[in-house]
Amino acid sequence: MGDEEALVERSQAGDRDAFGELVRRLERPLFNVALRILSDREEARDATQTAFVKAWTHLDHFDRHHRFFSWIYRILLNEALNRRRKRRPEALSPDLPDHADTPAVALDRERARCLVNDAVLELTPDQRDVVLLRHWLDLSYEDIGTRLGVPARTVKSRLFAARRSLETKLRTRGVESA
């Protein structure tokens, strides 16, 4: 039994310290995913905390035949996407970055970023997972495979399909690939 599996087993038995260790290990990567989806540090922090609370509350429903990271990642992804959907339209337009050359350049950059993020969120869950973990968290194929419980070659094929799908989605929205 691996270290993470032992922590999950202890957590399911009510060991708060074991769950605290899981939080410590997974908080940063989950926060980074939430931040990419929400583009707001406080909201991402809230979404991440809510995901951990939901995981603790529903830990008895976790099937130990699956990876804990995959399970809590799904909880976090749903939480972040729900928060994003509930936003007021004006909340979806973040302030222009301070380092922008001109307001027009910054606005174009932000529009492109939003189009890419929206296209990523429209991918199938399997494709979205590998894109987020590879390009947003910069994990290796092996690390992604370990976290999702699939071989690295499956990660590669999902990533290839996701990139093709993204290219098509972005082309239909008028975004040229680099």
C-alpha positions in Angstrom: 0.0 0.0 0.0 1.4 3.4 -1.0 1.8 6.3 1.3 -1.1 8.3 -0.1 -3.3 5.2 0.1 -2.3 4.7 3.7 -3.2 8.4 4.5 -6.6 7.9 2.8 -7.3 4.8 4.8 -6.4 6.5 8.0 -8.5 9.5 7.0 -11.5 7.3 6.4 -11.0 5.9 9.9 -11.3 9.5 11.2 -7.7 10.5 11.5 -7.7 14.3 11.0 -3.9 14.5 11.0 -3.7 12.0 8.0 -6.3 14.1 6.1 -4.3 17.2 7.0 -1.2 15.6 5.4 -3.3 15.0 2.2 -4.4 18.6 2.2 -0.8 19.7 2.6 0.4 17.6 -0.3 -2.4 18.4 -2.7 -3.4 22.0 -1.8 -0.9 23.7 -4.2 -1.7 21.8 -7.4 -5.5 22.0 -6.7 -5.2 25.7 -6.0 -3.3 26.2 -9.2 -6.1 24.5 -11.2 -8.8 26.6 -9.5 -6.7 29.8 -10.1 -6.5 29.0 -13.8 -10.2 28.5 -14.0 -11.3 31.4 -11.9 -8.5 34.0 -12.4 -9.0 35.2 -8.9 -6.7 34.2 -6.0 -9.3 34.6 -3.2 -12.0 32.8 -5.1 -9.5 30.0 -6.0 -8.5 29.7 -2.4 -12.2 29.5 -1.4 -12.9 26.9 -4.1 -9.9 24.8 -2.9 -10.9 24.9 0.7 -14.5 24.0 -0.2 -13.3 21.0 -2.2 -11.3 19.8 0.8 -14.3 20.3 3.1 -16.5 18.4 0.7 -13.9 15.6 0.4 -13.7 15.3 4.2 -17.4 15.3 4.6 -17.9 12.6 1.9 -14.8 10.6 2.5 -16.9 7.5 3.3 -18.1 7.6 -0.3 -14.5 7.5 -1.7 -13.8 4.2 -3.5 -10.2 3.2 -2.6 -9.9 1.3 -5.9 -9.5 4.8 -7.5 -6.8 7.4 -7.0 -7.6 10.0 -4.3 -6.1 12.8 -6.3 -8.5 12.0 -9.2 -11.5 12.1 -6.9 -10.6 15.3 -5.1 -9.6 16.9 -8.4 -13.1 16.2 -9.7 -14.6 17.8 -6.6 -12.4 20.9 -7.1 -13.0 21.1 -10.8 -16.8 21.0 -10.2 -16.6 23.6 -7.5 -14.5 26.0 -9.6 -16.7 25.6 -12.7 -19.8 26.1 -10.6 -18.3 29.3 -9.1 -17.4 30.5 -12.6 -20.9 29.9 -13.9 -22.5 31.8 -11.0 -20.4 35.0 -11.6 -22.0 38.2 -12.8 -21.0 39.0 -16.4 -18.9 42.0 -15.3 -17.0 39.7 -12.9 -15.7 37.7 -15.8 -13.6 40.6 -17.1 -10.6 40.9 -14.8 -8.7 44.2 -14.6 -6.0 44.8 -17.2 -2.5 43.7 -16.1 -0.2 46.5 -14.9 2.6 45.4 -17.2 0.5 45.8 -20.4 2.1 47.8 -23.3 -1.2 49.4 -24.1 -4.8 48.9 -23.0 -5.6 47.5 -26.5 -2.7 44.9 -26.4 -3.7 43.9 -22.8 -7.3 43.5 -23.9 -6.4 41.4 -26.9 -4.2 39.2 -24.7 -6.9 38.8 -22.1 -9.5 37.9 -24.7 -7.2 35.3 -26.2 -6.6 33.8 -22.7 -10.3 33.7 -22.0 -11.0 32.0 -25.3 -8.3 29.3 -24.6 -9.6 28.8 -21.1 -13.2 28.4 -22.3 -12.1 26.0 -25.0 -10.1 23.9 -22.5 -13.2 23.7 -20.2 -15.3 22.4 -23.1 -13.0 19.4 -23.7 -14.1 15.9 -22.5 -13.2 15.4 -18.9 -10.4 13.0 -19.8 -8.9 15.4 -22.2 -9.4 18.4 -19.9 -7.7 16.6 -17.1 -4.5 15.9 -19.0 -4.4 19.4 -20.4 -4.8 21.0 -17.0 -2.2 18.7 -15.4 0.3 19.0 -18.2 0.1 22.6 -19.2 -1.3 24.4 -16.2 0.6 22.4 -13.5 3.5 21.3 -15.7 3.5 17.7 -14.6 5.3 15.0 -16.5 3.4 12.3 -18.4 4.4 9.8 -15.8 3.2 12.0 -12.9 -0.1 12.7 -14.7 -0.6 8.9 -15.3 0.1 8.2 -11.6 -2.4 10.9 -10.5 -5.1 9.7 -12.9 -4.3 6.0 -12.6 -3.6 5.5 -16.3 -0.4 4.6 -18.2 1.8 7.4 -19.5 1.0 6.3 -23.1 -2.7 6.9 -22.4 -1.8 10.4 -21.1 0.0 11.0 -24.4 -2.8 9.9 -26.6 -5.4 11.9 -24.6 -3.2 15.0 -24.8 -2.7 14.5 -28.5 -6.5 14.3 -29.0 -7.1 17.3 -26.7 -4.6 19.5 -28.6 -6.3 18.6 -31.9 -9.7 19.4 -30.4 -8.5 22.7 -28.9 -7.0 23.7 -32.3 -10.3 23.1 -34.0 -12.3 24.9 -31.3 -10.0 27.9 -31.4 -9.9 28.0 -35.1 -13.7 28.3 -35.2 -13.5 31.2 -32.8 -11.0 33.0 -34.9 -7.9 32.4 -32.8 -4.8 31.4 -34.8 -2.5 28.8 -33.3 1.1 29.8 -32.5 
